[in-house]
């Protein structure tokens, strides 16, 4: 029986076969509000080769829709093979990232809040700008709600209902809807 040949630095040889060591799949944490992790996650995703794999560990109540939309867009644009593991909560804007992942693993007791997108601004604006913003917001709200439903293609109508109702859903309910797999806890 052939043993391990130590002279192969980038690979190892057993018997007559040469094997390359498996590259560790990047793991990214999405913990807290979207604003807290968006920039770092975007930077890490840009370092990955197109089409590569990564895993997101999520515990986020949401936050900036624009930030989550940027992460979701980068996953799609770079054709990343993403896996989402929801440890506890994945709500609101964070659902855009979760929905962009091809594989979704959820804690059976995890919480997922589906609701219409909400907006707020701390800026002082003139009434004319506020009218334009309100029209823009109404359009964007519809588009984002529809995008979120499409990300969960097998159950689009159910997701639309959850969004309209502002519904809290458990990990078990997502699994029953065919949208995720249970974490083996």
C-alpha positions as CSV (number, residue, x, y, z in Angstrom):
1,X,0.0,0.0,0.0
2,X,1.5,3.3,-1.0
3,X,1.8,6.0,1.6
4,X,1.7,9.8,1.6
5,X,4.5,11.3,-0.6
6,X,5.8,14.3,1.2
7,X,7.6,15.8,-1.8
8,X,4.4,17.2,-3.3
9,X,3.9,20.6,-1.7
10,X,0.8,21.8,-3.5
11,X,-0.8,18.4,-3.7
12,X,-0.5,15.0,-2.2
13,X,-0.2,11.6,-3.9
14,X,-1.8,8.4,-2.7
15,X,-1.1,5.3,-4.8
16,X,-1.0,6.5,-8.4
17,X,-3.5,9.4,-8.1
18,X,-2.6,13.0,-7.5
19,X,-5.0,15.1,-5.5
20,X,-5.0,18.8,-5.0
21,X,-6.0,20.0,-1.5
22,X,-9.5,21.4,-1.3
23,X,-9.7,25.1,-1.1
24,X,-11.7,26.3,1.8
25,X,-14.9,27.9,0.7
26,X,-15.1,31.6,1.9
27,X,-17.5,32.1,4.9
28,X,-19.0,35.5,5.5
29,X,-21.0,36.7,8.5
30,X,-24.0,39.0,8.1
31,X,-24.7,39.8,11.7
32,X,-26.6,42.9,12.8
33,X,-28.0,45.7,10.6
34,X,-27.2,45.7,6.9
35,X,-25.3,49.0,7.3
36,X,-22.9,47.2,9.7
37,X,-21.8,44.6,7.2
38,X,-22.5,45.8,3.7
39,X,-19.1,47.4,2.8
40,X,-17.0,44.5,4.2
41,X,-19.2,41.8,2.5
42,X,-19.0,43.7,-0.9
43,X,-15.2,43.9,-0.6
44,X,-15.0,40.2,0.2
45,X,-17.3,39.2,-2.7
46,X,-15.2,41.2,-5.1
47,X,-12.1,39.2,-4.1
48,X,-13.8,35.9,-5.1
49,X,-13.3,34.5,-8.6
50,X,-16.4,34.7,-10.8
51,X,-18.6,31.6,-10.3
52,X,-16.9,30.5,-7.1
53,X,-18.7,29.4,-4.0
54,X,-19.3,31.1,-0.6
55,X,-21.4,30.7,2.5
56,X,-23.2,33.4,4.4
57,X,-24.0,33.0,8.1
58,X,-26.9,35.3,8.7
59,X,-28.4,36.8,11.9
60,X,-29.8,40.1,10.7
61,X,-33.0,42.0,11.3
62,X,-32.5,43.9,8.1
63,X,-31.7,47.5,7.6
64,X,-30.7,49.4,4.4
65,X,-32.6,48.1,1.4
66,X,-29.9,49.7,-0.9
67,X,-27.1,47.9,0.9
68,X,-28.8,44.5,0.8
69,X,-29.7,45.1,-2.9
70,X,-26.0,45.8,-3.6
71,X,-24.9,42.5,-2.0
72,X,-27.7,40.6,-3.8
73,X,-26.8,42.2,-7.2
74,X,-23.1,41.3,-6.8
75,X,-24.0,37.6,-6.0
76,X,-26.0,37.5,-9.2
77,X,-23.6,39.5,-11.4
78,X,-20.6,37.4,-10.4
79,X,-22.6,34.2,-10.7
80,X,-21.5,33.1,-7.2
81,X,-22.7,29.8,-5.9
82,X,-23.9,31.1,-2.6
83,X,-25.2,29.2,0.4
84,X,-27.1,31.0,3.2
85,X,-27.2,29.6,6.7
86,X,-29.7,31.4,8.9
87,X,-28.6,31.0,12.5
88,X,-31.4,32.9,14.1
89,X,-33.0,35.8,12.2
90,X,-33.2,36.9,8.6
91,X,-35.7,39.7,8.1
92,X,-36.7,42.6,6.0
93,X,-33.9,43.8,3.7
94,X,-31.6,40.8,4.6
95,X,-34.2,38.6,2.9
96,X,-32.8,39.9,-0.5
97,X,-29.4,38.3,0.2
98,X,-31.0,35.1,1.5
99,X,-33.2,34.9,-1.6
100,X,-30.2,35.3,-3.9
101,X,-28.6,32.2,-2.5
102,X,-29.0,28.9,-4.4
103,X,-28.9,26.9,-1.2
104,X,-30.7,28.0,2.0
105,X,-30.3,26.3,5.4
106,X,-32.5,27.5,8.3
107,X,-32.8,27.1,12.0
108,X,-36.2,25.5,12.5
109,X,-36.9,28.2,15.2
110,X,-35.4,31.0,13.1
111,X,-37.5,34.2,12.4
112,X,-38.1,35.7,9.0
113,X,-40.1,38.9,8.7
114,X,-41.6,39.5,5.3
115,X,-43.0,43.0,4.8
116,X,-43.4,45.8,2.3
117,X,-40.2,47.8,2.1
118,X,-40.0,50.7,4.5
119,X,-38.1,53.9,3.9
120,X,-37.0,56.7,6.1
121,X,-35.0,59.8,5.7
122,X,-33.2,62.0,8.2
123,X,-32.7,64.7,5.6
124,X,-34.5,68.1,5.4
125,X,-36.0,68.4,1.9
126,X,-38.2,70.9,0.1
127,X,-41.8,70.0,-0.6
128,X,-41.1,69.6,-4.3
129,X,-38.3,67.1,-3.7
130,X,-40.5,65.3,-1.1
131,X,-43.2,64.9,-3.8
132,X,-40.7,63.4,-6.2
133,X,-39.3,61.1,-3.5
134,X,-42.8,59.9,-2.6
135,X,-43.5,58.9,-6.2
136,X,-40.1,57.3,-6.6
137,X,-40.6,55.4,-3.3
138,X,-44.0,54.1,-4.4
139,X,-42.5,52.7,-7.6
140,X,-39.4,51.3,-5.9
141,X,-41.5,49.7,-3.2
142,X,-43.6,47.8,-5.7
143,X,-40.5,46.7,-7.7
144,X,-38.6,45.5,-4.6
145,X,-41.6,43.6,-3.3
146,X,-41.9,41.9,-6.7
147,X,-38.1,41.1,-6.8
148,X,-38.3,39.5,-3.4
149,X,-41.2,37.3,-4.5
150,X,-39.3,36.3,-7.7
151,X,-36.2,35.3,-5.6
152,X,-38.4,32.7,-4.0
153,X,-39.7,31.4,-7.3
154,X,-41.2,28.1,-6.1
155,X,-43.6,29.9,-3.8
156,X,-44.0,33.4,-5.3
157,X,-47.7,33.8,-4.5
158,X,-47.2,32.6,-0.9
159,X,-44.3,35.1,-0.5
160,X,-46.4,37.9,-1.9
161,X,-49.1,37.1,0.7
162,X,-46.5,37.1,3.5
163,X,-45.2,40.5,2.2
164,X,-48.8,42.0,2.1
165,X,-49.5,40.7,5.6
166,X,-46.2,41.8,7.1
167,X,-45.8,38.2,8.3
168,X,-43.3,36.6,10.6
169,X,-42.4,33.1,9.3
170,X,-40.4,30.4,11.0
171,X,-37.7,28.3,9.5
172,X,-40.0,25.3,9.5
173,X,-42.6,27.2,7.5
174,X,-39.9,28.1,4.9
175,X,-39.0,24.4,4.6
176,X,-42.7,23.4,4.3
177,X,-43.0,26.0,1.4
178,X,-40.0,24.4,-0.3
179,X,-37.8,27.5,0.1
180,X,-35.1,26.1,2.4
181,X,-33.7,23.1,4.1
182,X,-33.5,22.6,7.9
183,X,-30.3,22.9,9.7
184,X,-29.5,19.6,11.5
185,X,-29.5,21.0,15.1
